[in-house]
Amino acid sequence: MNTVGKVVSLNLLIFVLYTLLIHATSGNDAAIEGTVLAYMHAVGVFFIGIFMAIFNKGEARNIGAALVLSGLLIAVIGFSVCLGTLELNLH
């Protein structure tokens, strides 16, 4: 269970860092670029986690489940943060 927290925390930290970097450097296109990168990250992590959870046993299965969880979290948070920023820029 300890590795699950580490995997989820590391993926969310990576998400926060590149989101901050994109929003600091991209200007008006930051919301779209952040959303695209967040979804690419989330989909990649999700599918790697699905394959690990299905085809492995033991600790690797737990890590796969953690990757699936972090992929879903990144998708939800990325949607709300990046598209919320897009709406703020439209007004």
C-alpha positions in Angstrom: 0.0 0.0 0.0 2.9 2.3 0.6 4.0 2.1 -3.0 0.5 3.0 -4.2 0.8 6.4 -2.5 4.2 7.0 -3.9 3.2 6.2 -7.4 0.1 8.4 -7.3 2.0 11.2 -5.6 4.8 11.1 -8.1 2.4 11.2 -11.1 0.5 14.1 -9.6 3.7 16.0 -8.8 4.8 15.6 -12.4 1.4 16.8 -13.6 1.6 19.9 -11.4 5.1 20.7 -12.5 4.5 20.6 -16.2 1.1 22.4 -15.8 2.8 25.2 -13.9 5.6 25.3 -16.5 3.2 25.5 -19.4 1.0 28.2 -17.8 4.1 30.2 -17.0 5.5 30.1 -20.5 2.7 29.7 -23.1 0.6 32.8 -22.7 -2.9 32.5 -24.3 -2.4 29.0 -25.5 -1.6 27.6 -22.1 -5.0 26.1 -21.5 -5.1 24.1 -24.7 -1.5 23.0 -24.4 -1.9 22.0 -20.8 -5.1 20.0 -21.5 -3.5 18.1 -24.4 -0.4 17.3 -22.4 -2.5 16.3 -19.4 -4.6 13.9 -21.4 -1.6 12.4 -23.1 0.0 11.8 -19.7 -3.3 10.4 -18.3 -4.0 8.1 -21.2 -0.4 6.7 -21.2 -0.4 6.1 -17.5 -3.8 4.6 -17.6 -3.1 2.0 -20.3 0.3 1.1 -18.8 -1.5 0.6 -15.5 -4.3 -1.5 -17.0 -1.7 -3.8 -18.6 0.3 -4.1 -15.4 -2.9 -4.8 -13.4 -4.1 -7.5 -15.8 -0.9 -9.4 -16.7 1.2 -9.2 -13.5 0.8 -10.5 -10.0 1.8 -9.3 -6.5 3.4 -5.9 -6.1 3.3 -5.1 -9.8 -0.4 -5.5 -9.8 -0.7 -2.9 -7.0 1.5 -0.5 -8.9 -0.7 -1.0 -12.0 -3.8 -0.2 -10.0 -2.0 2.9 -8.7 -1.2 4.0 -12.2 -4.8 3.5 -13.2 -5.9 5.7 -10.3 -3.4 8.4 -11.0 -4.4 8.4 -14.7 -8.0 9.0 -13.7 -7.0 11.7 -11.2 -4.9 13.5 -13.8 -7.7 13.4 -16.3 -10.2 14.9 -13.9 -7.9 17.5 -12.5 -6.4 18.4 -15.9 -9.9 18.9 -17.3 -11.0 21.2 -14.5 -7.8 23.2 -14.2 -6.9 23.7 -17.8 -10.4 24.2 -19.2 -11.2 26.5 -16.2 -8.2 28.6 -17.2 -9.5 28.7 -20.8 -12.8 30.0 -19.6 -11.0 32.7 -17.5 -9.1 33.8 -20.6 -12.2 34.1 -22.7 -13.7 36.8 -20.5 
